[in-house]
Amino acid sequence: MFSEEQRRGEYTEYAKYAEYALLRDLPEATPFPVDTLPKQCKRLTVEAAAAIGCPPEFVAIPMLVMLGCAIGNARRVRLKEGWTEGATLYAAVVADPGEKKTPAYKVAVEAAVKAQAAMRSEYREKKDEHARELREYEVDKLQARKDGEPAPPPPQEPVMHRALVEDTTIEALAGVLENNPRGVLVVRDELAAWKRSMDQYRAAGKGADRQFWLSAWSNSYVSVDRKGRSEPMVLPMPLVGVFGSIQPAVLSDLGGDREDGLLDRILFAYPTPTPSRWSDDEISDSARGGVRWLYERLRSLEMPDDDHGDPEPHHVTVASDAKPVLIELLDSHREEMEAPGFPVRLRGPWAKLEAYLARLALIFALCRSVTTDASERIEREDVLRASVMLDYFKNHARRVYVGLYGERVEDRVLSDVFSFLLKHKGAWEGYAHRVSRAVRDRLQAATPGGSYAHPQKGGG
């Protein structure tokens, strides 16, 4: 048998192989599962990606965030007593400048932009009406004074409702949410600037922005103090969907020195760059109109409220044949996290993906319901669609986190040894160098081209 020193030498040699392979490439990007999308979204995604010359996820992901905001606080999925999830998504695409991120997301959120334009027109009409009522009020107030009677109440000033918010402060956003309890979509073209805006007041003791976003992700109670107001703005159930983009070169700006879980809450898409060439393809009016129709149907879902006027979402249940599938997926997800060698850095985002499985299933279920007039219930197909989408986000999370932090060699070695033992039904007897050689061969087979060789022994 080999001595302890020899076994340690075998481990060290294999670790060198693993370290070299880890530094070569990011994990290969999984293609976006377009077929999981609601039919209206699939059509617009395919047409827009072809016309713009961009990866389909550049269109599909902001569209999903937007649809989640259309549902807003009208609905939540009830997994069991004490565990419900809303439709909130935080998502980002990672791509270099010039990769058509901006034109893609503008097509994706066009339905929200159109809704916002309608709200603006309605507000202007109400504002003109308010000005007329205010003139009449002044006359009535003067008459009441002459008659020795109390003045009538002044007309209530109208508020412009919002569907979409771009660059904004937390104070301003809290004011928007106070008047829009259903929720809003926040679009930040550059997420690095979004993150910097959270930290810019930290030295002055005003670093509560990050806490706001952490709480809003789970729709938890938030209180925001506003200058000039004697009482804080209380948001019992803030709902904000966030979409933005970031360049690979500044991806590390999102990580920073905080371990508060904000980064873990973001669904990332980090596709392989798509060569862009001229295309005669165009986006049809019917494809745009289909998504606008879907968005408006989701926004028209009634939003119940409680005795205090705060949102009290209707709970959507999981169908009896879908529940075992959901449970199996959640359990296997946890087993994946608990397996030896699972990267420590991925435990945070993996924990949040449990909630995202339910949230994506809710969005898919309600899109199907309003399209087919089916009952509002999460069916087996909704769970399976969400599961496929979750596998995509897992792959791209690995790409982002390896790009940010690299992978620990110890995790890779432990994972490979664990896989080797599973292949041998959990037990194996023999010389240590045979294990080292077996897992090294596995690593070589996984290397692009299968041509890996130790850097100090030639090749690679």
Sequence and secondary structure as in RCSB ss.txt:
>XXXX:A:sequence
MFSEEQRRGEYTEYAKYAEYALLRDLPEATPFPVDTLPKQCKRLTVEAAAAIGCPPEFVAIPMLVMLGCAIGNAR
RVRLKEGWTEGATLYAAVVADPGEKKTPAYKVAVEAAVKAQAAMRSEYREKKDEHARELREYEVDKLQARKDGEP
APPPPQEPVMHRALVEDTTIEALAGVLENNPRGVLVVRDELAAWKRSMDQYRAAGKGADRQFWLSAWSNSYVSVD
RKGRSEPMVLPMPLVGVFGSIQPAVLSDLGGDREDGLLDRILFAYPTPTPSRWSDDEISDSARGGVRWLYERLRS
LEMPDDDHGDPEPHHVTVASDAKPVLIELLDSHREEMEAPGFPVRLRGPWAKLEAYLARLALIFALCRSVTTDAS
ERIEREDVLRASVMLDYFKNHARRVYVGLYGERVEDRVLSDVFSFLLKHKGAWEGYAHRVSRAVRDRLQAATPGG
SYAHPQKGGG
>XXXX:A:secstr
   HHHHHHHHHHHHHHHHHHHHH         GGGS HHHHHHHHHHHHHHTS THHHHHHHHHHHHHHHGGGE
EEEEETTEEE S  EEEEE  TTSSHHHHHHHHTHHHHHHHHHHHHHHHHHHHHHHHHHHHHHHHHHHHHHTT  
            SEE S  HHHHHHHHHH TT EEEEES HHHHHHHHHTTGGGT TTHHHHHHHHHTT  EEE 
 TT SS EEESS  EEEEEEE GGGTHHHHTT  SSTGGG EEE               HHHHHHHHHHHHHHHT
S   B TTS B  EEEEE TTTHHHHHHHHHHHHHHHHSTT  GGGHHHHHHHHHHHHHHHHHHHHHHHHHHT  
SEE HHHHHHHHHHHHHHHHHHHHHHHHHH   HHHHHHHHHHHHHHHTTT   S HHHHHHHHHHHHHHHSGGG
    TTSS  
